Amino acid sequence: MLRPWREEDLAPFAALNADPEVMRYFPKRLRREESDAMAARLAAAVERDGWGMWAVARRDSGDFIGFTGAGVPRFDLPFLPAVEIGWRLSRTSWGHGLATEAARATVDHCFGVLGLAEVVALVSVTNDRSRAVMRRLGMERDPAGDFEHPAYDPQDPLRFHALYRLRRPDAARGDRGDADRGPQAEDGAGGAPLT
């Protein structure tokens, strides 16, 4: 379930941001203070804008397991303007369909409530798990939009990212909705950063 951030989310969020397997496709693992600052930024954006990166909790227990949501990428990327969806879940939550379920709720919010015509997702070309989530959402890779992510060292093989797109079924071609408004995606959020 998607919900606002809570103080008690900080410790499990820091644990997942320090987990080497969770952060495998990201530029780096986060120290506790970096994780707490990121959570504060994400919570403030949801509070201010009414959308952004929400906390994700298990329906059965209410336990915090990560985040999902949408934002405008902060980097100068060739396919902008766009709204990016993304997710990051604890390793114990993998393999149960929770990332797909949470991301689908984000897509529904973007298309239904926000009225966007399209959302994108960015992913390291080697991140097969997140690419599988994107395909389950019905997203299609746009090879013309693939790029080298500026959050990564130029020598890092993870810098190569794929662009995936999903259009609202009733959206006219070329209609991007209001893709240049809303909260900014977290630094390093695209592709690796969120997923």
Secondary structure by P-SEA (a helix, b strand, c coil): ccccccccaaaaaaaaaacccccccccccccaaaaaaaaaaaaaaaaaccccbbbbbbcccccccccccccccccccccccbbbbcccccccccccaaaaaaaaaaaaaaaccccccbbbbbbcccaaaaaaaaaaaccccccccccccccccccccccbbbbbbbccccccccccccccccccccccccccccc
